[in-house]
Amino acid sequence: MLVEIKVQSLGLDRSSNTPVVILEEVDGERVLPIWIGPGEASAIAMQLADMEFSRPLTHDLLIDVLNGLGGNLRKVIITRVEKNTYYADLIIHRNGEVISVDARPSDSIAVALRVDARIFTQDDLLERATIEIAEGEAAKEEEPGRESPSNHMDPDELKEYLRRLNPEDFGRFTP
């Protein structure tokens, strides 16, 4: 089952110094964190900040090419995760035809934000992320001297904590 999600925040994971985009379900409380590359994080951050440039950036170019060929992006679907790598499909409509294009979620999100396309994920990915986050935090609790905000949280409290995260909670990501 597909669940609509939106970008909740973008930040920098201080433990790995890697950008992370936090996606949140539109009609719920679950979150899906995806660690992404700095280039894609910059593209997302610039769009979220409504920054404009005199020349098209890569994601803008993709939209221009797509529109020039008579297509338009209708939605993005984050489809699966394999070996900690997420996969997504761009769902494009052109002349009554539906075309699905494999893409990285980070690029897909950057493009979707530029054209106000809806973003979806599989329900099981939201469930898996919630379970993995809760289990990962429980493992950290067992490590002596390891502190985290969730050291004394049960899975529901951790889910609520993640839902309320702001970019500042990870560290500022600036393009």
WOLINDA-V156947 format. One record per residue. SS is DSSP state (2 for helix, 1 for strand, 0 for the rest). PSI is psi as a letter, one per 20 degrees, with the letter a starting at -180 (* if undefined). Layout:
SS|PSI ; SS|PSI
This chain:
0|p ; 1|q ; 1|p ; 1|p ; 1|r ; 1|r ; 1|o ; 1|g ; 1|r ; 1|p ; 1|a ; 1|p ; 1|o ; 0|h ; 0|h ; 0|i ; 0|k ; 1|p ; 1|q ; 1|p ; 1|p ; 1|o ; 1|p ; 1|p ; 1|q ; 0|g ; 0|l ; 0|a ; 0|i ; 0|q ; 1|q ; 1|o ; 1|p ; 1|p ; 1|p ; 0|r ; 0|q ; 2|h ; 2|g ; 2|h ; 2|g ; 2|g ; 2|g ; 2|g ; 2|g ; 2|h ; 2|g ; 2|h ; 0|j ; 0|k ; 0|p ; 0|q ; 0|q ; 0|h ; 0|q ; 0|p ; 0|r ; 2|g ; 2|h ; 2|g ; 2|g ; 2|g ; 2|g ; 2|g ; 2|g ; 2|g ; 2|h ; 2|h ; 0|j ; 0|j ; 1|r ; 1|q ; 1|p ; 1|h ; 1|r ; 1|p ; 1|o ; 1|o ; 1|h ; 1|r ; 1|p ; 1|p ; 0|l ; 0|j ; 1|p ; 1|q ; 1|q ; 1|r ; 1|p ; 1|p ; 1|o ; 1|p ; 1|p ; 1|o ; 0|l ; 0|j ; 1|q ; 1|p ; 1|p ; 1|p ; 1|p ; 1|p ; 1|r ; 0|q ; 2|h ; 2|g ; 2|g ; 2|g ; 2|g ; 2|g ; 2|g ; 2|g ; 2|h ; 2|h ; 2|j ; 0|k ; 0|q ; 1|q ; 1|p ; 1|r ; 1|r ; 1|q ; 2|g ; 2|h ; 2|h ; 2|g ; 2|g ; 2|g ; 2|g ; 2|g ; 2|g ; 2|h ; 2|g ; 2|g ; 2|g ; 2|g ; 2|h ; 2|h ; 2|h ; 2|h ; 2|h ; 2|i ; 0|p ; 0|p ; 0|i ; 0|o ; 0|q ; 0|r ; 0|i ; 0|j ; 0|h ; 0|k ; 0|p ; 0|r ; 2|h ; 2|h ; 2|h ; 2|g ; 2|g ; 2|g ; 2|g ; 2|h ; 2|h ; 0|j ; 0|q ; 0|r ; 2|h ; 2|h ; 2|h ; 2|h ; 0|q ; 0|p ; 0|p ; 0|p ; 0|*
